[in-house]
């Protein structure tokens, strides 16, 4: 397993940026990363995850990918409760509604990402495929609409 794939499976590495966002310093990621605050579907407790923004169609909309597929806890939680909060750039804990995009939208998003970020696409695609055995165009994508 490559270093990148191993890091994605290392809890403290993937959770470290949460501290940055909670300190209202999310702007250091330049809008490419966001903190998603969602509700645990069983516990009802707040849960946090930092994710990469695949694209930002507008200032109030952002698309994220579930790199670990439909088994990601945050993905399952958003399906159970789509109301969440997002911190991105200088915006902190903005009320947001999540929606899983359909296959046609996903294909368009992936095509734009491949075109606009070819190096990131190649690297991320390889890491996701190595980690879960699926290509980047097969994982679910979620659109977050901030209010």
C-alpha positions in Angstrom: 0.0 0.0 0.0 1.4 3.4 -0.9 2.1 6.1 1.7 -0.9 8.2 0.6 -3.3 5.3 0.9 -1.8 4.4 4.3 -2.2 8.0 5.5 -5.9 7.9 4.6 -6.3 5.0 7.0 -4.4 6.7 9.8 -7.0 8.3 12.2 -4.8 11.0 13.7 -3.6 12.2 10.3 -7.0 12.6 8.8 -8.4 14.2 12.0 -5.6 16.7 12.6 -7.1 19.5 10.3 -10.3 19.5 12.5 -8.3 21.5 15.1 -7.4 24.1 12.5 -11.0 24.6 11.5 -12.3 24.7 15.0 -9.8 27.5 15.7 -11.5 29.5 12.8 -8.3 29.1 10.7 -9.9 27.1 7.9 -8.9 29.8 5.4 -5.4 28.4 5.4 -6.7 25.6 3.2 -7.8 28.2 0.6 -11.3 26.8 0.1 -10.0 23.4 -1.1 -10.7 21.7 2.2 -13.8 21.9 4.4 -15.0 20.8 7.8 -18.3 18.9 7.7 -20.2 18.8 10.9 -22.9 16.1 10.7 -25.0 14.1 13.2 -24.3 10.5 14.1 -27.3 8.5 12.8 -27.3 6.2 15.9 -25.8 8.4 18.6 -27.4 11.8 17.6 -24.0 13.3 18.6 -22.1 15.8 16.4 -19.4 14.3 14.2 -16.7 16.0 12.3 -14.7 15.2 9.2 -12.4 17.3 6.9 -12.9 16.6 3.2 -11.6 18.0 -0.1 -13.9 20.2 -2.1 -14.0 18.6 -5.6 -15.7 21.7 -7.0 -17.4 24.9 -6.0 -20.1 25.7 -8.5 -21.0 28.9 -6.5 -20.0 30.5 -3.2 -22.9 28.7 -1.5 -22.5 25.2 -3.2 -19.7 22.7 -2.9 -19.3 19.2 -4.1 -17.4 16.5 -2.1 -16.7 12.9 -2.9 -17.0 9.9 -0.6 -13.6 8.4 -1.3 -14.4 5.3 0.8 -17.7 4.9 -1.0 -21.1 4.4 0.5 -19.5 2.8 3.7 -18.1 6.1 4.9 -19.7 7.0 8.2 -20.2 10.6 7.3 -21.9 9.6 4.0 -24.3 7.2 5.9 -25.0 10.0 8.5 -25.8 12.5 5.7 -28.2 10.0 4.1 -30.0 9.7 7.5 -29.9 13.4 8.2 -29.0 15.8 5.3 -29.0 18.9 7.5 -25.4 19.7 8.5 -22.9 22.5 9.0 -19.9 23.4 6.9 -16.8 25.5 7.6 -14.9 26.5 4.5 -12.6 29.4 3.8 -13.6 32.2 6.2 -17.1 30.8 6.6 -17.7 28.9 9.9 -20.4 26.5 10.8 -22.8 27.5 8.0 -26.1 25.7 7.9 -26.1 23.3 4.9 -28.2 20.7 3.2 -26.6 17.6 1.6 -27.8 15.9 -1.5 -26.3 12.8 -3.2 -25.8 13.7 -6.9 -27.2 11.3 -9.6 -25.0 9.3 -12.0 -25.3 11.9 -14.9 -24.2 14.8 -12.6 -21.4 12.6 -11.2 -20.0 12.0 -14.7 -20.0 15.7 -15.4 -18.3 16.5 -12.1 -15.6 13.9 -12.7 -15.0 15.1 -16.3 -14.6 18.7 -15.0 -12.3 17.6 -12.2 -10.2 15.5 -14.6 -9.9 18.5 -17.0 -9.3 21.2 -14.4 -7.0 19.3 -12.0 -5.3 16.6 -14.0 -2.4 15.9 -11.6 -4.7 15.8 -8.5 -7.1 13.6 -10.5 -4.4 11.1 -11.3 -3.1 11.0 -7.8 -6.4 10.9 -6.0 -7.8 8.3 -8.5 -4.9 6.0 -7.8 -5.2 6.4 -4.0 -8.9 5.8 -4.0 -8.6 2.7 -6.3 -5.8 1.3 -4.1 -7.8 2.0 -0.9 -11.2 0.7 -1.9 -10.9 -1.0 -5.2 -13.1 1.5 -7.0 -12.3 4.2 -9.5 -12.9 7.9 -8.6 -15.8 8.0 -11.1 -17.7 5.2 -9.2 -17.7 6.7 -5.7 -20.7 8.8 -4.5 -20.6 12.6 -4.8 -22.5 14.9 -2.5 -23.5 18.5 -3.2 -23.6 20.7 -0.1 -25.9 23.8 -0.4 -25.2 26.4 2.3 -27.9 28.8 3.5 
